[in-house]
Amino acid sequence: MDVNILKGKIVERCGTIQEFCDRAVFNRSTFDRKMNGKSEFTMEEVRRIVNVLSLSEEETRNIFFADVVA
């Protein structure tokens, strides 16, 4: 997962991480743990992120599948 791209999209489209968490219905501390790699996002959480940020397929791949080698 590319946390830097995700953080950039959050700021670009929501202004703050807290605003994003409010829109995507995330507890802020839970979201921070997931961003820091201490736990993983579920598929439902990924869907919420994609929807709230209006991510394209390419953006979604670049963020969530950055470590996957084709």
N, CA, C and O atoms as a Maestro MAE file, in Angstrom:
{
 s_m_m2io_version
 :::
 2.0.0
}

f_m_ct {
 s_m_title
 :::
 protein
 m_atom[280] {
  # First column is atom index #
  i_m_mmod_type
  r_m_x_coord
  r_m_y_coord
  r_m_z_coord
  i_m_residue_number
  s_m_chain_name
  s_m_pdb_residue_name
  s_m_pdb_atom_name
  i_m_atomic_number
  :::
  1 25 0.848 -1.173 0.000 1 A "MET " " N  " 7
  2 3 0.000 0.000 0.000 1 A "MET " " CA " 6
  3 2 0.895 1.238 0.000 1 A "MET " " C  " 6
  4 15 1.885 1.303 0.728 1 A "MET " " O  " 8
  5 25 0.535 2.204 -0.816 2 A "ASP " " N  " 7
  6 3 1.293 3.448 -0.875 2 A "ASP " " CA " 6
  7 2 0.569 4.514 -0.035 2 A "ASP " " C  " 6
  8 15 -0.337 5.196 -0.514 2 A "ASP " " O  " 8
  9 25 0.990 4.633 1.210 3 A "VAL " " N  " 7
  10 3 0.367 5.536 2.168 3 A "VAL " " CA " 6
  11 2 0.495 6.990 1.719 3 A "VAL " " C  " 6
  12 15 -0.423 7.783 1.927 3 A "VAL " " O  " 8
  13 25 1.611 7.342 1.115 4 A "ASN " " N  " 7
  14 3 1.821 8.733 0.704 4 A "ASN " " CA " 6
  15 2 0.822 9.183 -0.356 4 A "ASN " " C  " 6
  16 15 0.312 10.301 -0.293 4 A "ASN " " O  " 8
  17 25 0.543 8.326 -1.321 5 A "ILE " " N  " 7
  18 3 -0.453 8.672 -2.342 5 A "ILE " " CA " 6
  19 2 -1.822 8.806 -1.693 5 A "ILE " " C  " 6
  20 15 -2.561 9.745 -1.986 5 A "ILE " " O  " 8
  21 25 -2.165 7.862 -0.804 6 A "LEU " " N  " 7
  22 3 -3.463 7.912 -0.141 6 A "LEU " " CA " 6
  23 2 -3.605 9.192 0.683 6 A "LEU " " C  " 6
  24 15 -4.642 9.851 0.614 6 A "LEU " " O  " 8
  25 25 -2.595 9.551 1.451 7 A "LYS " " N  " 7
  26 3 -2.651 10.787 2.249 7 A "LYS " " CA " 6
  27 2 -2.825 12.007 1.349 7 A "LYS " " C  " 6
  28 15 -3.584 12.921 1.672 7 A "LYS " " O  " 8
  29 25 -2.129 12.016 0.231 8 A "GLY " " N  " 7
  30 3 -2.258 13.130 -0.718 8 A "GLY " " CA " 6
  31 2 -3.674 13.254 -1.260 8 A "GLY " " C  " 6
  32 15 -4.212 14.358 -1.349 8 A "GLY " " O  " 8
  33 25 -4.282 12.124 -1.624 9 A "LYS " " N  " 7
  34 3 -5.661 12.139 -2.130 9 A "LYS " " CA " 6
  35 2 -6.635 12.585 -1.051 9 A "LYS " " C  " 6
  36 15 -7.590 13.309 -1.333 9 A "LYS " " O  " 8
  37 25 -6.398 12.160 0.179 10 A "ILE " " N  " 7
  38 3 -7.271 12.567 1.281 10 A "ILE " " CA " 6
  39 2 -7.236 14.079 1.456 10 A "ILE " " C  " 6
  40 15 -8.284 14.719 1.544 10 A "ILE " " O  " 8
  41 25 -6.050 14.648 1.507 11 A "VAL " " N  " 7
  42 3 -5.918 16.095 1.687 11 A "VAL " " CA " 6
  43 2 -6.490 16.844 0.486 11 A "VAL " " C  " 6
  44 15 -7.170 17.858 0.644 11 A "VAL " " O  " 8
  45 25 -6.212 16.341 -0.710 12 A "GLU " " N  " 7
  46 3 -6.694 16.976 -1.934 12 A "GLU " " CA " 6
  47 2 -8.219 17.000 -2.000 12 A "GLU " " C  " 6
  48 15 -8.809 17.999 -2.411 12 A "GLU " " O  " 8
  49 25 -8.849 15.915 -1.600 13 A "ARG " " N  " 7
  50 3 -10.296 15.788 -1.810 13 A "ARG " " CA " 6
  51 2 -11.153 16.030 -0.568 13 A "ARG " " C  " 6
  52 15 -12.357 16.257 -0.682 13 A "ARG " " O  " 8
  53 25 -10.535 15.982 0.624 14 A "CYS " " N  " 7
  54 3 -11.321 16.174 1.857 14 A "CYS " " CA " 6
  55 2 -10.775 17.297 2.736 14 A "CYS " " C  " 6
  56 15 -11.461 17.754 3.651 14 A "CYS " " O  " 8
  57 25 -9.579 17.733 2.476 15 A "GLY " " N  " 7
  58 3 -8.985 18.805 3.266 15 A "GLY " " CA " 6
  59 2 -8.166 18.300 4.442 15 A "GLY " " C  " 6
  60 15 -6.997 18.659 4.583 15 A "GLY " " O  " 8
  61 25 -8.765 17.474 5.284 16 A "THR " " N  " 7
  62 3 -8.057 16.928 6.441 16 A "THR " " CA " 6
  63 2 -8.362 15.446 6.594 16 A "THR " " C  " 6
  64 15 -9.352 14.939 6.065 16 A "THR " " O  " 8
  65 25 -7.497 14.768 7.323 17 A "ILE " " N  " 7
  66 3 -7.733 13.351 7.589 17 A "ILE " " CA " 6
  67 2 -8.970 13.182 8.463 17 A "ILE " " C  " 6
  68 15 -9.726 12.228 8.279 17 A "ILE " " O  " 8
  69 25 -9.188 14.085 9.403 18 A "GLN " " N  " 7
  70 3 -10.382 13.978 10.253 18 A "GLN " " CA " 6
  71 2 -11.657 14.122 9.428 18 A "GLN " " C  " 6
  72 15 -12.619 13.383 9.638 18 A "GLN " " O  " 8
  73 25 -11.671 15.066 8.495 19 A "GLU " " N  " 7
  74 3 -12.848 15.229 7.618 19 A "GLU " " CA " 6
  75 2 -13.078 13.965 6.806 19 A "GLU " " C  " 6
  76 15 -14.215 13.520 6.650 19 A "GLU " " O  " 8
  77 25 -11.995 13.385 6.288 20 A "PHE " " N  " 7
  78 3 -12.107 12.136 5.548 20 A "PHE " " CA " 6
  79 2 -12.696 11.030 6.431 20 A "PHE " " C  " 6
  80 15 -13.612 10.321 6.016 20 A "PHE " " O  " 8
  81 25 -12.162 10.889 7.656 21 A "CYS " " N  " 7
  82 3 -12.655 9.860 8.580 21 A "CYS " " CA " 6
  83 2 -14.140 10.049 8.865 21 A "CYS " " C  " 6
  84 15 -14.890 9.076 8.939 21 A "CYS " " O  " 8
  85 25 -14.557 11.282 9.022 22 A "ASP " " N  " 7
  86 3 -15.978 11.551 9.247 22 A "ASP " " CA " 6
  87 2 -16.817 11.110 8.048 22 A "ASP " " C  " 6
  88 15 -17.852 10.466 8.216 22 A "ASP " " O  " 8
  89 25 -16.375 11.450 6.854 23 A "ARG " " N  " 7
  90 3 -17.124 11.093 5.641 23 A "ARG " " CA " 6
  91 2 -17.134 9.589 5.388 23 A "ARG " " C  " 6
  92 15 -18.140 9.036 4.945 23 A "ARG " " O  " 8
  93 25 -16.012 8.931 5.672 24 A "ALA " " N  " 7
  94 3 -15.870 7.504 5.384 24 A "ALA " " CA " 6
  95 2 -16.265 6.624 6.579 24 A "ALA " " C  " 6
  96 15 -16.187 5.397 6.503 24 A "ALA " " O  " 8
  97 25 -16.678 7.243 7.656 25 A "VAL " " N  " 7
  98 3 -17.117 6.546 8.864 25 A "VAL " " CA " 6
  99 2 -16.000 5.654 9.428 25 A "VAL " " C  " 6
  100 15 -16.179 4.452 9.626 25 A "VAL " " O  " 8
  101 25 -14.859 6.274 9.673 26 A "PHE " " N  " 7
  102 3 -13.732 5.614 10.325 26 A "PHE " " CA " 6
  103 2 -13.504 6.264 11.672 26 A "PHE " " C  " 6
  104 15 -13.594 7.485 11.802 26 A "PHE " " O  " 8
  105 25 -13.209 5.456 12.671 27 A "ASN " " N  " 7
  106 3 -12.690 5.987 13.919 27 A "ASN " " CA " 6
  107 2 -11.269 6.447 13.613 27 A "ASN " " C  " 6
  108 15 -10.510 5.706 12.988 27 A "ASN " " O  " 8
  109 25 -10.897 7.636 14.032 28 A "ARG " " N  " 7
  110 3 -9.600 8.194 13.668 28 A "ARG " " CA " 6
  111 2 -8.439 7.313 14.137 28 A "ARG " " C  " 6
  112 15 -7.494 7.093 13.379 28 A "ARG " " O  " 8
  113 25 -8.492 6.813 15.356 29 A "SER " " N  " 7
  114 3 -7.372 5.998 15.845 29 A "SER " " CA " 6
  115 2 -7.279 4.668 15.088 29 A "SER " " C  " 6
  116 15 -6.179 4.176 14.836 29 A "SER " " O  " 8
  117 25 -8.415 4.094 14.729 30 A "THR " " N  " 7
  118 3 -8.415 2.865 13.930 30 A "THR " " CA " 6
  119 2 -7.813 3.129 12.560 30 A "THR " " C  " 6
  120 15 -7.007 2.340 12.066 30 A "THR " " O  " 8
  121 25 -8.209 4.247 11.943 31 A "PHE " " N  " 7
  122 3 -7.673 4.599 10.631 31 A "PHE " " CA " 6
  123 2 -6.161 4.813 10.711 31 A "PHE " " C  " 6
  124 15 -5.425 4.347 9.842 31 A "PHE " " O  " 8
  125 25 -5.696 5.509 11.739 32 A "ASP " " N  " 7
  126 3 -4.254 5.744 11.907 32 A "ASP " " CA " 6
  127 2 -3.482 4.431 12.045 32 A "ASP " " C  " 6
  128 15 -2.407 4.282 11.464 32 A "ASP " " O  " 8
  129 25 -4.025 3.477 12.812 33 A "ARG " " N  " 7
  130 3 -3.369 2.168 12.954 33 A "ARG " " CA " 6
  131 2 -3.247 1.471 11.604 33 A "ARG " " C  " 6
  132 15 -2.218 0.868 11.300 33 A "ARG " " O  " 8
  133 25 -4.288 1.554 10.806 34 A "LYS " " N  " 7
  134 3 -4.275 0.909 9.494 34 A "LYS " " CA " 6
  135 2 -3.280 1.608 8.562 34 A "LYS " " C  " 6
  136 15 -2.581 0.950 7.791 34 A "LYS " " O  " 8
  137 25 -3.218 2.921 8.634 35 A "MET " " N  " 7
  138 3 -2.274 3.673 7.803 35 A "MET " " CA " 6
  139 2 -0.823 3.390 8.204 35 A "MET " " C  " 6
  140 15 0.082 3.447 7.371 35 A "MET " " O  " 8
  141 25 -0.614 3.085 9.488 36 A "ASN " " N  " 7
  142 3 0.731 2.792 9.980 36 A "ASN " " CA " 6
  143 2 1.108 1.326 9.849 36 A "ASN " " C  " 6
  144 15 2.177 0.915 10.300 36 A "ASN " " O  " 8
  145 25 0.227 0.528 9.226 37 A "GLY " " N  " 7
  146 3 0.534 -0.867 8.966 37 A "GLY " " CA " 6
  147 2 0.353 -1.800 10.156 37 A "GLY " " C  " 6
  148 15 0.798 -2.947 10.113 37 A "GLY " " O  " 8
  149 25 -0.291 -1.326 11.215 38 A "LYS " " N  " 7
  150 3 -0.491 -2.165 12.389 38 A "LYS " " CA " 6
  151 2 -1.679 -3.106 12.236 38 A "LYS " " C  " 6
  152 15 -1.789 -4.099 12.955 38 A "LYS " " O  " 8
  153 25 -2.561 -2.795 11.303 39 A "SER " " N  " 7
  154 3 -3.644 -3.695 10.898 39 A "SER " " CA " 6
  155 2 -3.970 -3.377 9.447 39 A "SER " " C  " 6
  156 15 -3.511 -2.370 8.908 39 A "SER " " O  " 8
  157 25 -4.757 -4.231 8.823 40 A "GLU " " N  " 7
  158 3 -5.041 -4.068 7.397 40 A "GLU " " CA " 6
  159 2 -6.473 -3.603 7.166 40 A "GLU " " C  " 6
  160 15 -7.367 -3.865 7.971 40 A "GLU " " O  " 8
  161 25 -6.669 -2.910 6.054 41 A "PHE " " N  " 7
  162 3 -8.006 -2.499 5.652 41 A "PHE " " CA " 6
  163 2 -8.778 -3.709 5.157 41 A "PHE " " C  " 6
  164 15 -8.221 -4.566 4.471 41 A "PHE " " O  " 8
  165 25 -10.053 -3.783 5.500 42 A "THR " " N  " 7
  166 3 -10.922 -4.816 4.951 42 A "THR " " CA " 6
  167 2 -11.361 -4.364 3.552 42 A "THR " " C  " 6
  168 15 -11.177 -3.207 3.175 42 A "THR " " O  " 8
  169 25 -11.935 -5.284 2.803 43 A "MET " " N  " 7
  170 3 -12.433 -4.924 1.467 43 A "MET " " CA " 6
  171 2 -13.528 -3.865 1.577 43 A "MET " " C  " 6
  172 15 -13.585 -2.954 0.751 43 A "MET " " O  " 8
  173 25 -14.389 -3.967 2.572 44 A "GLU " " N  " 7
  174 3 -15.449 -2.969 2.755 44 A "GLU " " CA " 6
  175 2 -14.851 -1.591 3.048 44 A "GLU " " C  " 6
  176 15 -15.354 -0.581 2.555 44 A "GLU " " O  " 8
  177 25 -13.799 -1.545 3.834 45 A "GLU " " N  " 7
  178 3 -13.133 -0.265 4.125 45 A "GLU " " CA " 6
  179 2 -12.493 0.319 2.866 45 A "GLU " " C  " 6
  180 15 -12.555 1.526 2.630 45 A "GLU " " O  " 8
  181 25 -11.885 -0.539 2.071 46 A "VAL " " N  " 7
  182 3 -11.304 -0.075 0.805 46 A "VAL " " CA " 6
  183 2 -12.399 0.501 -0.087 46 A "VAL " " C  " 6
  184 15 -12.202 1.545 -0.709 46 A "VAL " " O  " 8
  185 25 -13.536 -0.160 -0.156 47 A "ARG " " N  " 7
  186 3 -14.660 0.353 -0.961 47 A "ARG " " CA " 6
  187 2 -15.093 1.732 -0.468 47 A "ARG " " C  " 6
  188 15 -15.343 2.630 -1.272 47 A "ARG " " O  " 8
  189 25 -15.183 1.900 0.850 48 A "ARG " " N  " 7
  190 3 -15.571 3.207 1.404 48 A "ARG " " CA " 6
  191 2 -14.550 4.279 1.039 48 A "ARG " " C  " 6
  192 15 -14.921 5.396 0.678 48 A "ARG " " O  " 8
  193 25 -13.268 3.943 1.134 49 A "ILE " " N  " 7
  194 3 -12.211 4.893 0.778 49 A "ILE " " CA " 6
  195 2 -12.336 5.292 -0.688 49 A "ILE " " C  " 6
  196 15 -12.309 6.476 -1.024 49 A "ILE " " O  " 8
  197 25 -12.472 4.297 -1.552 50 A "VAL " " N  " 7
  198 3 -12.592 4.543 -2.994 50 A "VAL " " CA " 6
  199 2 -13.796 5.437 -3.282 50 A "VAL " " C  " 6
  200 15 -13.701 6.373 -4.076 50 A "VAL " " O  " 8
  201 25 -14.922 5.150 -2.641 51 A "ASN " " N  " 7
  202 3 -16.132 5.938 -2.876 51 A "ASN " " CA " 6
  203 2 -16.004 7.371 -2.367 51 A "ASN " " C  " 6
  204 15 -16.343 8.314 -3.083 51 A "ASN " " O  " 8
  205 25 -15.523 7.544 -1.147 52 A "VAL " " N  " 7
  206 3 -15.418 8.888 -0.566 52 A "VAL " " CA " 6
  207 2 -14.424 9.741 -1.352 52 A "VAL " " C  " 6
  208 15 -14.656 10.932 -1.561 52 A "VAL " " O  " 8
  209 25 -13.326 9.138 -1.786 53 A "LEU " " N  " 7
  210 3 -12.299 9.898 -2.514 53 A "LEU " " CA " 6
  211 2 -12.528 9.906 -4.025 53 A "LEU " " C  " 6
  212 15 -11.782 10.555 -4.759 53 A "LEU " " O  " 8
  213 25 -13.542 9.197 -4.492 54 A "SER " " N  " 7
  214 3 -13.816 9.086 -5.931 54 A "SER " " CA " 6
  215 2 -12.565 8.676 -6.703 54 A "SER " " C  " 6
  216 15 -12.192 9.309 -7.691 54 A "SER " " O  " 8
  217 25 -11.930 7.613 -6.237 55 A "LEU " " N  " 7
  218 3 -10.697 7.145 -6.865 55 A "LEU " " CA " 6
  219 2 -10.995 6.384 -8.154 55 A "LEU " " C  " 6
  220 15 -11.949 5.609 -8.229 55 A "LEU " " O  " 8
  221 25 -10.174 6.618 -9.150 56 A "SER " " N  " 7
  222 3 -10.271 5.858 -10.395 56 A "SER " " CA " 6
  223 2 -9.683 4.463 -10.165 56 A "SER " " C  " 6
  224 15 -9.061 4.204 -9.135 56 A "SER " " O  " 8
  225 25 -9.885 3.583 -11.120 57 A "GLU " " N  " 7
  226 3 -9.301 2.243 -11.020 57 A "GLU " " CA " 6
  227 2 -7.784 2.319 -10.928 57 A "GLU " " C  " 6
  228 15 -7.165 1.602 -10.142 57 A "GLU " " O  " 8
  229 25 -7.193 3.186 -11.734 58 A "GLU " " N  " 7
  230 3 -5.738 3.327 -11.720 58 A "GLU " " CA " 6
  231 2 -5.244 3.851 -10.373 58 A "GLU " " C  " 6
  232 15 -4.262 3.340 -9.834 58 A "GLU " " O  " 8
  233 25 -5.916 4.864 -9.827 59 A "GLU " " N  " 7
  234 3 -5.531 5.392 -8.521 59 A "GLU " " CA " 6
  235 2 -5.658 4.316 -7.442 59 A "GLU " " C  " 6
  236 15 -4.799 4.191 -6.569 59 A "GLU " " O  " 8
  237 25 -6.741 3.546 -7.518 60 A "THR " " N  " 7
  238 3 -6.956 2.475 -6.550 60 A "THR " " CA " 6
  239 2 -5.831 1.449 -6.622 60 A "THR " " C  " 6
  240 15 -5.301 1.037 -5.589 60 A "THR " " O  " 8
  241 25 -5.464 1.036 -7.823 61 A "ARG " " N  " 7
  242 3 -4.354 0.091 -7.995 61 A "ARG " " CA " 6
  243 2 -3.057 0.672 -7.453 61 A "ARG " " C  " 6
  244 15 -2.319 -0.011 -6.743 61 A "ARG " " O  " 8
  245 25 -2.773 1.931 -7.783 62 A "ASN " " N  " 7
  246 3 -1.524 2.557 -7.345 62 A "ASN " " CA " 6
  247 2 -1.428 2.675 -5.832 62 A "ASN " " C  " 6
  248 15 -0.333 2.606 -5.273 62 A "ASN " " O  " 8
  249 25 -2.555 2.850 -5.170 63 A "ILE " " N  " 7
  250 3 -2.559 2.994 -3.710 63 A "ILE " " CA " 6
  251 2 -2.538 1.637 -3.017 63 A "ILE " " C  " 6
  252 15 -1.669 1.383 -2.183 63 A "ILE " " O  " 8
  253 25 -3.466 0.780 -3.347 64 A "PHE " " N  " 7
  254 3 -3.667 -0.446 -2.578 64 A "PHE " " CA " 6
  255 2 -2.885 -1.648 -3.078 64 A "PHE " " C  " 6
  256 15 -2.714 -2.618 -2.339 64 A "PHE " " O  " 8
  257 25 -2.409 -1.609 -4.305 65 A "PHE " " N  " 7
  258 3 -1.691 -2.748 -4.852 65 A "PHE " " CA " 6
  259 2 -0.300 -2.363 -5.325 65 A "PHE " " C  " 6
  260 15 0.240 -2.972 -6.248 65 A "PHE " " O  " 8
  261 25 0.279 -1.350 -4.692 66 A "ALA " " N  " 7
  262 3 1.584 -0.840 -5.093 66 A "ALA " " CA " 6
  263 2 2.693 -1.888 -4.958 66 A "ALA " " C  " 6
  264 15 3.663 -1.866 -5.715 66 A "ALA " " O  " 8
  265 25 2.553 -2.799 -4.001 67 A "ASP " " N  " 7
  266 3 3.589 -3.801 -3.766 67 A "ASP " " CA " 6
  267 2 3.432 -5.072 -4.578 67 A "ASP " " C  " 6
  268 15 4.305 -5.939 -4.558 67 A "ASP " " O  " 8
  269 25 2.321 -5.187 -5.293 68 A "VAL " " N  " 7
  270 3 2.052 -6.391 -6.064 68 A "VAL " " CA " 6
  271 2 2.809 -6.337 -7.380 68 A "VAL " " C  " 6
  272 15 2.750 -5.340 -8.100 68 A "VAL " " O  " 8
  273 25 3.519 -7.410 -7.690 69 A "VAL " " N  " 7
  274 3 4.264 -7.489 -8.944 69 A "VAL " " CA " 6
  275 2 3.438 -8.307 -9.932 69 A "VAL " " C  " 6
  276 15 3.031 -9.428 -9.627 69 A "VAL " " O  " 8
  277 25 3.191 -7.741 -11.124 70 A "ALA " " N  " 7
  278 3 2.381 -8.447 -12.133 70 A "ALA " " CA " 6
  279 2 3.195 -9.458 -12.873 70 A "ALA " " C  " 6
  280 15 2.677 -10.142 -13.756 70 A "ALA " " O  " 8
  :::
 }
 m_bond[279] {
  # First column is bond index #
  i_m_from
  i_m_to
  i_m_order
  :::
  1 1 2 1
  2 2 3 1
  3 3 4 2
  4 3 5 1
  5 5 6 1
  6 6 7 1
  7 7 8 2
  8 7 9 1
  9 9 10 1
  10 10 11 1
  11 11 12 2
  12 11 13 1
  13 13 14 1
  14 14 15 1
  15 15 16 2
  16 15 17 1
  17 17 18 1
  18 18 19 1
  19 19 20 2
  20 19 21 1
  21 21 22 1
  22 22 23 1
  23 23 24 2
  24 23 25 1
  25 25 26 1
  26 26 27 1
  27 27 28 2
  28 27 29 1
  29 29 30 1
  30 30 31 1
  31 31 32 2
  32 31 33 1
  33 33 34 1
  34 34 35 1
  35 35 36 2
  36 35 37 1
  37 37 38 1
  38 38 39 1
  39 39 40 2
  40 39 41 1
  41 41 42 1
  42 42 43 1
  43 43 44 2
  44 43 45 1
  45 45 46 1
  46 46 47 1
  47 47 48 2
  48 47 49 1
  49 49 50 1
  50 50 51 1
  51 51 52 2
  52 51 53 1
  53 53 54 1
  54 54 55 1
  55 55 56 2
  56 55 57 1
  57 57 58 1
  58 58 59 1
  59 59 60 2
  60 59 61 1
  61 61 62 1
  62 62 63 1
  63 63 64 2
  64 63 65 1
  65 65 66 1
  66 66 67 1
  67 67 68 2
  68 67 69 1
  69 69 70 1
  70 70 71 1
  71 71 72 2
  72 71 73 1
  73 73 74 1
  74 74 75 1
  75 75 76 2
  76 75 77 1
  77 77 78 1
  78 78 79 1
  79 79 80 2
  80 79 81 1
  81 81 82 1
  82 82 83 1
  83 83 84 2
  84 83 85 1
  85 85 86 1
  86 86 87 1
  87 87 88 2
  88 87 89 1
  89 89 90 1
  90 90 91 1
  91 91 92 2
  92 91 93 1
  93 93 94 1
  94 94 95 1
  95 95 96 2
  96 95 97 1
  97 97 98 1
  98 98 99 1
  99 99 100 2
  100 99 101 1
  101 101 102 1
  102 102 103 1
  103 103 104 2
  104 103 105 1
  105 105 106 1
  106 106 107 1
  107 107 108 2
  108 107 109 1
  109 109 110 1
  110 110 111 1
  111 111 112 2
  112 111 113 1
  113 113 114 1
  114 114 115 1
  115 115 116 2
  116 115 117 1
  117 117 118 1
  118 118 119 1
  119 119 120 2
  120 119 121 1
  121 121 122 1
  122 122 123 1
  123 123 124 2
  124 123 125 1
  125 125 126 1
  126 126 127 1
  127 127 128 2
  128 127 129 1
  129 129 130 1
  130 130 131 1
  131 131 132 2
  132 131 133 1
  133 133 134 1
  134 134 135 1
  135 135 136 2
  136 135 137 1
  137 137 138 1
  138 138 139 1
  139 139 140 2
  140 139 141 1
  141 141 142 1
  142 142 143 1
  143 143 144 2
  144 143 145 1
  145 145 146 1
  146 146 147 1
  147 147 148 2
  148 147 149 1
  149 149 150 1
  150 150 151 1
  151 151 152 2
  152 151 153 1
  153 153 154 1
  154 154 155 1
  155 155 156 2
  156 155 157 1
  157 157 158 1
  158 158 159 1
  159 159 160 2
  160 159 161 1
  161 161 162 1
  162 162 163 1
  163 163 164 2
  164 163 165 1
  165 165 166 1
  166 166 167 1
  167 167 168 2
  168 167 169 1
  169 169 170 1
  170 170 171 1
  171 171 172 2
  172 171 173 1
  173 173 174 1
  174 174 175 1
  175 175 176 2
  176 175 177 1
  177 177 178 1
  178 178 179 1
  179 179 180 2
  180 179 181 1
  181 181 182 1
  182 182 183 1
  183 183 184 2
  184 183 185 1
  185 185 186 1
  186 186 187 1
  187 187 188 2
  188 187 189 1
  189 189 190 1
  190 190 191 1
  191 191 192 2
  192 191 193 1
  193 193 194 1
  194 194 195 1
  195 195 196 2
  196 195 197 1
  197 197 198 1
  198 198 199 1
  199 199 200 2
  200 199 201 1
  201 201 202 1
  202 202 203 1
  203 203 204 2
  204 203 205 1
  205 205 206 1
  206 206 207 1
  207 207 208 2
  208 207 209 1
  209 209 210 1
  210 210 211 1
  211 211 212 2
  212 211 213 1
  213 213 214 1
  214 214 215 1
  215 215 216 2
  216 215 217 1
  217 217 218 1
  218 218 219 1
  219 219 220 2
  220 219 221 1
  221 221 222 1
  222 222 223 1
  223 223 224 2
  224 223 225 1
  225 225 226 1
  226 226 227 1
  227 227 228 2
  228 227 229 1
  229 229 230 1
  230 230 231 1
  231 231 232 2
  232 231 233 1
  233 233 234 1
  234 234 235 1
  235 235 236 2
  236 235 237 1
  237 237 238 1
  238 238 239 1
  239 239 240 2
  240 239 241 1
  241 241 242 1
  242 242 243 1
  243 243 244 2
  244 243 245 1
  245 245 246 1
  246 246 247 1
  247 247 248 2
  248 247 249 1
  249 249 250 1
  250 250 251 1
  251 251 252 2
  252 251 253 1
  253 253 254 1
  254 254 255 1
  255 255 256 2
  256 255 257 1
  257 257 258 1
  258 258 259 1
  259 259 260 2
  260 259 261 1
  261 261 262 1
  262 262 263 1
  263 263 264 2
  264 263 265 1
  265 265 266 1
  266 266 267 1
  267 267 268 2
  268 267 269 1
  269 269 270 1
  270 270 271 1
  271 271 272 2
  272 271 273 1
  273 273 274 1
  274 274 275 1
  275 275 276 2
  276 275 277 1
  277 277 278 1
  278 278 279 1
  279 279 280 2
  :::
 }
}
